[in-house]
Amino acid sequence: MFDNKSDKLLLEMEEGDAAPEDQHPRCEHGPTVLFYRQSQLPGQGYYACSAHRDSKLCNYHLPANQWKGQPCGTKLPKQDYPLPSRKTAHPATPDPTLSLTALSQDKVNAQYFFDEAALNFLANQCENIGASKVICMGAPRLHFHLRHKLQSFLLDLDERFAEYLGSEEFCLYNMCNNQFFYDRKPFEQFLEGTSSDQLVIVTDPPFGCRTELISHTLRSLRKLHNQINRLPSTPLSIFWIYPYYSANHIRKEMPELEMCDYRINYTNHLRYTNVGKQSRFCGSPVRLFTNVPLRLLQLPLEEGYKYCPKCDCHTAKENLHCNSCEKCPSVNGQTYKHCESCDACVKPNYVHCSNCRRCTQKEGHNCSFYQTKQHCWLCGQKGHIETKCLSLQKRRANYTKGCLLCGKRNHREKRCSYRTKYFREHCFMNETTIQIL
């Protein structure tokens, strides 16, 4: 969960389970994660807690060169994990999230609970896709909302829920390393006899959590489900709740996920809601990322959503379809505008910079620095724009205006018919790779 920009994360956990002790040392929160700074080689990194970003909460720190593949740190046998008193919960058990004090440590397990509209929306989508079982990973209020409608199992790091739920529907769990702190057998029994189209995973991880860790856990749960039910490598339906500005991080790890326009609101967060003086002017930035086809999701018209027949899916009413881009382009709740020079839709407050060949947030910016953050529309690499692309510098036409490949001014290189002369492009699960010919 470390989000320090100077750190780069290495994940070496085995697919399908938490890292075995001969690969990673353990702290009291399960297998640790190997980090190293960008200026270091992997062998010079360090192991730290996967769940806590604050060393005051978990101060485990072990230099990688000191790890000898032997157990170190705290590892409790399964039967020795501290268990609070467990009750056999009845479906009519009151929702404890309405009375419990929400955990508020943003660096580990701050709890923000869905509002009633979000609960109803998520429940409706589970039913729409035909799910009969739901894994609520870090979504306790949704679990209590669903348990009288569908079969639901809660995986959460807050052991207070063990006082309200029996082992047949709750396990103390660290989603950052797929660590089950109680007996995993009841969860495995929950998965038994369930086909892939009957099960959906809904996860609402802390927004500071590394997407590498969550995606690894989701793949691990999928593999466990397939093993238990003796299925081939079959995907499971996923609803991942996360801010829209983390979309690139999610797609990098799980390119099969697409973003739904529905805005998730929380009852106890001042900014991630559409009510209150401190709410964002364009609503909550929290969205639903899913591998379920967006056309199957029914966004409520009464909450300001509409159906776009050209996209064949529901979208926000502010998200106007662009015939040039052939999509509803907005991601942040604003109405985007189409820039003819960029040949793309951009945020309404953006201005076009002829030097950068891009629309930017403001005029008078540092062009050199800005261009180092851009992806070249020619080779697809980050760090330069098209006019400085060395890969095709000798082969492209020398046009100073318009498309650099053909010279026409009614489009940019991204959609030029001449691309096939220079590139071989392969698209798989929303991710495009470019090979220069």
C-alpha positions in Angstrom: 0.0 0.0 0.0 3.0 2.3 0.0 2.2 5.2 -2.3 5.5 7.1 -2.0 6.3 8.3 -5.5 10.0 7.6 -4.9 9.3 3.9 -4.3 8.8 1.3 -7.0 6.9 -1.9 -6.1 8.1 -5.4 -6.8 5.5 -8.2 -6.3 7.0 -11.7 -6.1 4.0 -13.5 -4.6 3.0 -16.7 -6.3 -0.2 -16.5 -8.3 -3.1 -18.1 -6.4 -2.1 -17.7 -2.8 -0.2 -15.5 -0.3 3.6 -15.6 -0.7 5.0 -18.7 1.0 7.3 -18.1 3.9 10.4 -19.2 2.0 9.9 -16.3 -0.5 8.8 -13.4 1.7 9.2 -12.7 5.5 6.1 -12.1 7.5 4.9 -9.5 9.9 1.7 -9.9 12.0 -0.4 -8.9 8.9 0.9 -11.8 6.8 3.5 -11.9 4.0 5.3 -8.6 3.5 5.9 -6.9 0.2 9.3 -6.1 -1.4 9.9 -2.5 -2.2 12.9 -0.7 -3.7 13.6 2.9 -4.6 14.0 3.8 -8.3 17.7 4.5 -7.8 18.2 1.0 -6.3 18.6 -2.4 -7.8 15.9 -5.0 -6.7 18.4 -6.8 -4.4 18.9 -3.5 -2.5 15.2 -3.1 -1.6 13.4 -3.8 1.6 10.5 -5.8 2.9 7.6 -3.9 4.6 4.1 -4.5 5.7 1.6 -4.9 2.9 -1.3 -3.4 4.9 0.2 -0.4 6.8 1.8 2.6 5.2 2.6 4.1 8.6 5.6 2.7 10.4 4.0 3.7 13.7 1.3 1.1 13.0 3.6 -1.6 11.8 7.3 -1.0 11.9 8.4 -4.1 10.1 11.4 -3.3 7.9 13.9 -5.8 6.6 16.6 -5.1 4.0 16.3 -7.5 1.1 19.9 -8.6 1.4 19.2 -9.8 5.0 16.4 -12.1 4.0 17.8 -15.7 4.0 14.6 -17.5 3.1 13.9 -18.5 6.7 10.9 -17.6 8.8 11.3 -14.3 10.6 9.0 -11.8 12.0 5.7 -12.8 13.5 3.9 -15.8 12.2 1.1 -17.3 14.3 -0.3 -20.7 13.7 -3.9 -20.6 12.4 -5.4 -21.8 15.6 -3.4 -19.1 17.6 -4.8 -16.0 15.8 -6.7 -14.0 18.3 -10.4 -14.6 17.8 -13.1 -12.4 19.3 -16.4 -14.0 20.3 -18.2 -15.2 17.3 -22.0 -15.3 17.0 -24.2 -17.1 14.5 -25.7 -14.2 12.7 -29.3 -14.2 11.5 -30.3 -12.3 8.3 -32.2 -9.9 10.5 -29.1 -8.9 12.5 -28.9 -5.1 12.4 -26.2 -3.6 10.3 -23.3 -2.8 12.7 -21.8 -0.2 10.3 -24.7 2.1 11.3 -23.5 2.1 14.9 -19.8 1.2 14.9 -17.3 4.0 14.9 -15.7 4.0 11.5 -12.0 3.4 11.4 -10.3 6.7 10.3 -6.6 5.9 9.8 -6.2 6.8 6.1 -2.8 5.1 6.0 -4.2 1.7 6.7 -7.9 0.9 6.9 -10.0 4.1 6.9 -13.7 3.1 6.5 -16.0 5.0 4.2 -19.5 3.5 3.8 -21.6 3.5 0.7 -24.8 5.6 0.8 -28.2 4.0 0.2 -28.2 4.9 -3.5 -24.8 3.2 -4.1 -25.9 0.1 -2.1 -29.1 -0.2 -4.2 -27.1 0.3 -7.4 -24.5 -2.4 -6.6 -27.2 -4.8 -5.4 -29.2 -4.3 -8.6 -26.1 -4.8 -10.8 -25.3 -8.1 -9.1 -28.9 -9.3 -9.8 -28.8 -8.0 -13.4 -25.8 -10.1 -14.3 -27.4 -13.2 -12.7 -25.1 -13.4 -9.6 -26.3 -15.5 -6.7 -23.2 -15.2 -4.6 -21.1 -12.1 -3.8 -17.7 -11.8 -2.2 -17.6 -8.4 -0.5 -13.9 -7.6 -0.1 -13.6 -4.6 2.1 -17.2 -3.6 1.6 -19.0 -4.4 4.9 -22.0 -2.2 4.5 -22.8 -3.8 1.2 -22.5 -7.3 2.8 -25.2 -6.4 5.4 -27.3 -4.9 2.6 -27.1 -8.0 0.4 -27.3 -10.8 3.0 -31.1 -11.0 3.0 -31.2 -11.0 -0.9 -28.2 -13.0 -2.0 -25.5 -15.2 -0.5 -22.7 -12.9 0.6 -19.3 -13.5 2.2 -17.4 -10.6 3.8 -13.6 -10.5 3.7 -12.4 -7.6 5.8 -9.5 -6.5 8.1 -11.8 -5.2 10.8 -12.2 -8.0 13.3 -15.1 -6.3 15.0 -17.4 -7.9 12.4 -16.6 -11.3 13.9 -18.8 -10.3 16.9 -21.8 -10.0 14.5 -21.1 -12.6 11.8 -20.4 -16.3 11.9 -17.6 -18.1 10.1 -19.9 -19.0 7.3 -20.0 -15.4 6.1 -17.0 -13.6 7.5 -13.2 -14.0 7.6 -10.6 -11.6 8.9 -8.6 -10.9 5.8 -5.8 -8.8 4.4 -6.7 -7.9 0.8 -3.2 -6.6 0.1 -1.6 -10.0 0.3 -4.5 -12.5 0.2 -4.0 -13.4 3.8 -6.8 -15.3 5.7 -6.3 -14.9 9.4 -9.1 -17.3 10.4 -9.7 -20.8 9.0 -10.2 -20.5 5.2 -12.3 -23.6 4.9 -15.7 -21.8 5.4 -14.8 -19.5 2.6 -13.8 -22.4 0.3 -17.1 -24.0 1.1 -18.9 -20.8 0.1 -17.2 -21.1 -3.3 -18.1 -24.7 -3.8 -20.6 -25.6 -6.5 -20.6 -22.1 -8.0 -20.1 -21.4 -11.7 -18.2 -18.4 -12.8 -21.4 -16.6 -13.9 -23.0 -17.0 -10.5 -20.2 -15.3 -8.5 -19.1 -11.7 -8.4 -16.3 -10.0 -6.4 -17.0 -6.5 -5.2 -14.0 -4.8 -3.7 -13.7 -1.3 -2.2 -10.0 -1.1 -1.2 -8.4 1.9 0.4 -7.6 4.5 -2.3 -4.0 4.6 -1.3 -3.6 0.9 -1.8 -1.3 -0.2 -4.6 -3.3 -1.5 -7.6 -0.6 -4.2 -8.1 -1.5 -5.8 -4.8 -5.3 -5.7 -5.3 -5.1 -7.1 -8.9 -2.9 -9.9 -7.6 -5.4 -10.8 -4.9 -8.3 -10.7 -7.4 -6.4 -13.1 -9.7 -5.6 -15.3 -6.7 -9.3 -15.5 -5.7 -10.2 -16.4 -9.2 -7.7 -19.1 -9.3 -8.9 -20.5 -6.0 -12.5 -20.6 -7.2 -11.5 -22.4 -10.4 -9.4 -24.9 -8.5 -12.2 -25.7 -6.0 -14.8 -26.1 -8.8 -12.4 -27.9 -11.2 -12.8 -25.2 -13.9 -10.4 -24.1 -16.5 -8.9 -20.6 -16.4 -12.3 -18.9 -16.2 -12.7 -15.2 -15.3 -14.9 -14.0 -12.5 -17.1 -10.9 -12.6 -15.4 -8.0 -10.8 -16.7 -4.8 -9.4 -13.7 -2.7 -8.3 -14.6 0.6 -6.6 -11.9 3.2 -7.2 -11.4 6.9 -8.2 -11.5 7.6 -12.0 -8.1 9.3 -11.8 -6.6 5.9 -11.0 -7.9 4.4 -14.2 -4.5 4.1 -15.9 -3.1 2.2 -12.9 -6.0 -0.2 -12.9 -5.8 -0.8 -16.6 -2.1 -1.4 -16.5 -2.7 -4.3 -14.1 -6.1 -5.5 -15.3 -6.6 -4.2 -18.9 -9.9 -6.1 -19.1 -11.6 -3.7 -16.7 -13.6 -0.8 -18.1 -14.9 2.2 -16.1 -18.6 2.7 -15.6 -20.0 6.3 -15.3 -21.9 5.7 -12.1 -20.6 7.9 -9.3 -20.3 6.1 -6.0 -21.1 8.3 -2.9 -20.1 7.7 0.7 -22.1 8.7 3.8 -19.1 9.7 5.9 -16.7 11.4 3.4 -16.9 15.1 2.8 -15.5 15.0 -0.7 -16.6 11.7 -2.1 -20.3 12.6 -2.1 -22.7 14.9 -3.9 -24.0 16.6 -0.8 -22.6 19.2 1.6 -20.6 22.4 1.2 -17.3 20.6 0.6 -18.6 18.1 -2.1 -16.9 18.3 -5.5 -18.6 20.5 -8.1 -18.9 17.6 -10.5 -19.8 14.9 -7.9 -17.9 12.1 -6.4 -14.8 10.9 -8.3 -15.3 7.3 -7.3 -16.4 4.9 -10.1 -17.0 1.3 -10.8 -14.4 -0.6 -12.8 -15.6 -3.9 -14.1 -15.0 -6.7 -16.7 -18.8 -7.1 -17.1 -19.9 -5.6 -20.4 -21.1 -2.1 -19.7 -24.2 -2.6 -21.8 -25.4 -5.0 -19.0 -25.3 -2.4 -16.3 -28.4 -0.4 -15.8 -27.7 3.1 -14.4 -30.7 4.7 -12.8 -32.3 7.4 -14.9 -33.8 9.1 -11.8 -30.2 9.8 -10.6 -29.2 11.7 -13.7 -28.1 8.9 -16.1 -29.1 8.2 -19.6 -28.8 5.5 -22.3 -26.5 6.2 -25.3 -27.7 4.2 -28.3 -24.4 4.8 -30.2 -22.3 3.4 -27.3 -25.0 0.9 -26.3 -24.6 1.6 -22.6 -25.7 3.9 -19.9 -23.7 7.1 -19.1 -24.0 10.3 -17.2 -26.4 12.9 -18.7 -23.4 15.4 -18.9 -21.4 13.0 -21.0 -22.3 13.9 -24.5 -21.5 11.5 -27.3 -18.8 12.7 -29.7 -19.3 11.6 -33.3 -15.6 12.3 -34.1 -14.2 10.2 -31.2 -17.1 7.8 -31.6 -17.7 7.6 -27.8 -18.9 9.4 -24.8 -15.5 10.7 -23.7 -16.0 12.3 -20.3 -14.7 10.6 -17.2 -14.9 13.2 -14.5 -18.5 14.3 -14.6 -18.0 17.4 -16.9 -19.0 17.9 -20.5 -15.9 17.5 -22.6 -15.2 19.5 -25.8 -13.7 18.3 -29.0 -10.4 19.9 -30.0 -9.9 19.8 -33.8 -6.2 20.4 -33.4 -5.7 17.4 -31.0 -8.4 15.4 -32.8 -9.6 14.4 -29.3 -12.1 15.4 -26.6 -10.6 17.2 -23.7 -11.8 18.8 -20.4 -13.7 22.1 -20.9 -11.1 24.2 -19.2 -8.2 23.0 -21.3 -6.4 25.2 -23.8 -4.5 24.1 -26.9 -0.7 24.5 -27.1 0.7 24.4 -30.6 4.2 23.7 -29.4 3.2 20.7 -27.4 0.5 19.6 -30.0 -1.7 19.0 -27.0 -4.4 20.6 -24.9 -3.1 21.5 -21.5 -4.5 22.6 -18.2 -3.2 26.2 -18.5 -1.4 28.6 -20.7 2.2 29.6 -20.0 3.2 26.1 -18.8 6.7 24.6 -19.1 6.5 22.9 -22.5 9.7 20.8 -22.1 8.5 19.4 -18.8 5.0 18.8 -20.0 6.2 16.9 -23.0 8.2 14.5 -20.9 4.9 13.3 -19.4 3.1 12.6 -22.7 2.8 9.5 -24.7 3.9 9.8 -28.4 1.0 9.1 -30.8 3.5 7.5 -33.2 5.5 5.0 -31.2 3.3 4.9 -28.1 6.2 5.5 -25.8 6.2 8.0 -22.9 8.6 10.9 -22.7 8.2 12.8 -25.9 5.7 14.0 -28.5 5.5 13.1 -32.2 7.7 15.8 -33.5 10.6 14.5 -31.4 10.0 10.8 -32.1 13.3 9.3 -33.1 11.8 6.0 -34.1 10.2 7.4 -37.3 12.2 10.6 -37.7 13.7 9.5 -41.0 10.7 7.7 -42.4 7.8 10.0 -41.7 6.8 12.9 -44.0 8.2 16.3 -42.9 4.9 18.0 -42.2 4.9 20.9 -39.8 1.1 21.2 -39.7 -1.5 18.5 -39.6 -0.9 14.8 -39.5 2.8 13.9 -39.5 2.2 10.8 -41.5 0.1 12.1 -44.4 0.0 15.9 -44.0 -3.8 16.2 -43.9 -5.2 18.6 -41.3 -8.5 17.0 -40.5 -7.0 14.4 -38.2 -3.9 13.5 -36.1 -1.6 10.5 -36.3 -3.7 8.4 -33.9 -6.4 7.8 -36.6 -4.4 8.2 -39.8 -5.0 5.6 -42.5 -1.3 5.6 -43.2 -0.5 4.0 -39.8 -0.5 0.5 -41.3 2.5 1.6 -43.4 4.5 2.3 -40.4 3.1 0.3 -37.5 1.7 -3.1 -36.6 -0.8 -2.6 -33.8 -2.2 -5.3 -31.6 -5.2 -4.7 -29.3 -6.0 -7.1 -26.5 -8.3 -6.5 -23.6 -8.3 -2.7 -24.1 -4.5 -2.6 -24.2 -2.7 -1.7 -27.5 0.9 -2.6 -28.3 2.7 -0.8 -31.2 5.4 -2.4 -33.3 7.3 -0.2 -35.7 7.8 -1.8 -39.1 
